[in-house]
Amino acid sequence: MTDKPGKQLLHLVFGGELTDLESVDFKDLSKLDIVGIFPNYATAHAAWKARAQSTVDNAHMRYFVVHLHRLLNPQD
């Protein structure tokens, strides 16, 4: 995915430990790791990759990139 130059497209990166590998139900919502909100997909992906790689020893840890700009402005 490529972002339009000069356009702010917000992305949220977060993750946590899943209850099992077949779902996206988190074990403890109070322990969700909010990595941050980023102005474009490229920086969000870099943050996601770094955090996901740092938790590679725990198979139940998962991190996600949420396209906030699509929730805020669905026509983007």
Wavefront OBJ file of the C-alpha trace (Angstrom):
o trace
v 0.000 0.000 0.000
v 1.279 3.448 -0.832
v 0.094 6.635 0.773
v -0.763 9.742 -1.202
v 2.066 12.302 -0.904
v 1.292 15.107 1.516
v -1.856 13.448 2.817
v -2.035 12.520 6.494
v -3.237 8.920 6.790
v -3.264 7.924 10.457
v -2.360 4.360 11.468
v -2.506 2.768 14.928
v -0.041 0.037 15.926
v -0.967 -2.104 18.916
v -0.750 -5.659 20.132
v -0.952 -8.090 22.972
v -1.065 -11.710 23.972
v -3.824 -13.758 22.356
v -5.883 -16.408 24.145
v -5.154 -18.860 21.316
v -3.568 -18.760 17.873
v -6.877 -19.275 16.038
v -8.504 -16.026 17.198
v -7.845 -12.360 17.799
v -9.165 -12.429 21.369
v -6.683 -10.894 23.769
v -5.792 -12.650 27.013
v -5.837 -9.449 29.106
v -7.147 -6.196 27.634
v -5.510 -4.171 30.412
v -2.124 -5.313 29.094
v -2.561 -4.229 25.478
v 0.578 -2.586 24.153
v -0.278 0.635 22.321
v 2.838 1.281 20.246
v 1.541 4.533 18.792
v -0.294 6.439 16.108
v 1.682 7.172 12.964
v 1.140 9.644 10.092
v 1.525 7.096 7.285
v 1.693 3.386 6.584
v 5.468 3.270 6.080
v 6.276 4.506 9.598
v 3.496 2.381 11.102
v 4.846 -0.711 9.346
v 8.375 -0.014 10.601
v 7.077 0.314 14.183
v 4.948 -2.830 13.820
v 7.887 -4.826 12.471
v 10.253 -3.714 15.239
v 7.773 -4.511 18.009
v 6.680 -7.824 16.478
v 10.294 -8.946 16.078
v 11.053 -8.058 19.695
v 8.356 -10.514 20.865
v 9.200 -13.370 18.492
v 9.858 -15.761 21.409
v 6.193 -15.601 22.498
v 4.041 -17.262 19.827
v 0.851 -15.804 21.346
v 1.961 -12.172 20.973
v 0.514 -10.414 17.944
v 0.768 -6.848 16.718
v -1.567 -5.135 14.275
v -1.674 -2.045 12.077
v -5.109 -0.408 12.040
v -5.857 2.060 9.261
v -7.467 4.785 11.375
v -7.892 7.053 8.367
v -10.340 4.520 6.894
v -12.463 4.668 10.042
v -12.362 8.454 10.193
v -12.896 9.020 6.478
v -14.187 5.853 4.719
v -13.829 7.251 1.197
v -9.985 7.379 1.535
l 1 2 3 4 5 6 7 8 9 10 11 12 13 14 15 16 17 18 19 20 21 22 23 24 25 26 27 28 29 30 31 32 33 34 35 36 37 38 39 40 41 42 43 44 45 46 47 48 49 50 51 52 53 54 55 56 57 58 59 60 61 62 63 64 65 66 67 68 69 70 71 72 73 74 75 76
